[in-house]
Amino acid sequence: RPPGREAYPGDVFYLHSRLLERAAKLSDELGGGSMTALPIIETQAGDVSAYIPTNVISITDGQIYLQPELFYSGVRPAVDPGISVSRVGGSAQIKAMKKVAGTLKLAYSQYRELAAFSQFGSDLDEDTKKRLAQGERIVEILKQGEHQPIKVENQVMIIYAVINNHLEDIPIDNIARFESELYAFVDNNYPEISRKILGGED
């Protein structure tokens, strides 16, 4: 077989697509059911633009990119939202999540840029300091323990709180405790809030 890009065989794209085409939703006439493919690609030195990653990205419905640097810094799951993409997008989200999470990715991306920039100088203006403080709190609320799923209505509540700067007076070390106490407080005193969030009410 003649070599292709990066000396891989020329038919690698065909091999990938043939493998991933096994994932399908079967017709009811043939018994129904579905099969989901979850290809896992290990990058070389984090290079997402290499042949194999771009090959698979072009075939699949999006990607979740995990960064070792985030993992070792304590951010778990170590998802990089700047590179991670979902083609399903908002169509898989409830109405309330669409409303509160619209600016989350932008705020987080700006925080990452500012955090890298702030390492080279301590003379920061007030607006930059506020953005950095908000970004640190965004990172904290996105952390999730292993085998600890969070209900979508609770996700909406905490994202709303951080995006609207309601957590700015809470120390970083107390964010996790605040989260659990907030969920318990709402469940015990205002259960209708969760019902309204799930029901799509404003």
N, C-alpha and C positions, 0 to 999 in steps of 0.2 A: 504493500500500500504506500502511495506517495506521502511524504510528510506534509503536514499542514502548519498552522500557526504554532509557534513555540515548539516545533518538532513533534507535536502530537500527530497521530494518524489523521488523515484528512476526513475520515468519516466519524470523528468523535461526536460532532453535533447530532448526527443521525442516531448514534448509539444512545446518547442521552435522551433524545426525544422518544425513541422507541421504548426505553425503559420507563420514562415518566408517563407515557401514554397508557400504561397499565392502570394508572389511577383513573377511575371512571365512576359514573353513576349509572347503574344498570336499569334497564327499562322494567316496568312492573310485569310486562308480559313474559320476561325471562327470569322472573323471580325477585327482581328488585335488589335493593342494597347498594352500597357504595364502597369504594376503596380509595383511601387518601394516601398520597405519596408525600413523604417528608424527607427530601434529600438533605444530607448534612455534608457541607463542604468545608474542609480545613484550608484556610488561606496560607500562603507562604509570606511570612513577615507582614501579615495584615493587608496584603495587596488584593483588593477586591476587583481590580481591573485586569487581573490575569485571565488567561483563556478559559479555564474550567469554571471559575466563579461567574464570569460574564455569560458563559454558555448556559449555565443552569438558571441564572437570573432571567435570561431572555425567554426561557421556557415556562418558568413557574409564575404563580400569581403574587409575587412579592417575596421579600426575604426578611428574616430577623438576623441582624448582624450583632454578634457577641464580641466584646472587646476584652482581651486579657487584662489590659491596664485598668479598666473599670472594675473587673472582678477582684483584682488584688488590692484595689483602693477601698474595697468594702461595699461597692455598689452591686447588689445582687437582686434580681437577675441583671447581668451585665449587658443590657441591650443598649446599643447606640442608636438613638432615634433619628440621628441625622442621616444615616445610611439605610436604616431599616425602612421598608416600604410595604404598604398593603394595597393591592389593586382593588380589594373589596372595599376598603376605606370606611366611610361613614355609613354605608348601607348596612353594615353589621352592628352599628351602634344604636343604642336607644336615643330618643330625642334629647333627653337631658344631658347625656354624655357629649353629644355633638355640640351643644351650646357651651358647655364649660371647658371642653378640651380643645376648642378651636385654636386658642392662642398658646396652649401648653408647649407644643413642639417648638414654636418660634422662641418663646421665653427661655426654654431649656437650651436651645442652640446658641442664643445670644449669651447666656450664662457661660457656656463652655468657652466661647471666644473671649469673653471678658476675663474669665478665670485664668486663661493662658496669658493674656496681655498683662494682667495685674501682677504677675510674678516678676515682671521686669521693672516695676516701679511702685512705690508706696503712696505717691501723691495722687489720690483718686478723688474725683468730685462726688458730691452727695448722691447724684442720680446713679452713678456707677456702683457706689456702695450699696444702694438699695437693690439694684438689679442683682448684684452678687449675693446679697442676703436672701433675696427671693429664690434665686437659683439653688442655693444651698438647701433651702426648704423643699424645693421641688424634688431634688435628689433624694432627700429623706423620705418623702411620701411615696416615692416610686420604689423604694426598697420593699422587698417582700420575703418573708421567711419561707423556707422549704416546706412544702405540703401545707401551706397556709393561704388558701384562696381567700380573696376579699370580694364581698358581694358588690355588685355593680352600683347599687344605690349608695353604698359607703364610699366607693371610688368617686362618685359624682360629688358627694359632700366635701371630701377632703381636697379634691382638685379645685372646686369652687372656692374653698377657703384660702388656698395658697395663691391662686391666680389673683384674687381680690385683696391680697396682702393682709388677711386676717391672722396670719401666723407670725407676723414680723416681730411681735414682742415675746414670742416663745423661744427659749434657747434651743439650739439644734439638738442637744442631748435629750430634750424632753418631748421632741416631736412624736416619737413612737408612742410614748405614754399618752400624749394628748389625743392622738388618733383613737386609741382603744377606748379612752374615756369619753370621747365625742360620740363614738358609735353606740356605746352603752347608754349614754345620756339621751340620745335621740330615740333609741329603741324603747327606753323606759318611760320617757315623758312625752315624746312627740312621734309616735309610730306612724301618724298620717303622712309625715314628710316622706318616709320611704315609699309609702303607697303612691303618693303623688309623683315621685320621681319615676317609679316603674310604670305608672299610668300615662306618662307623657304630659302631665299638667305643668303649667308655669309656676 
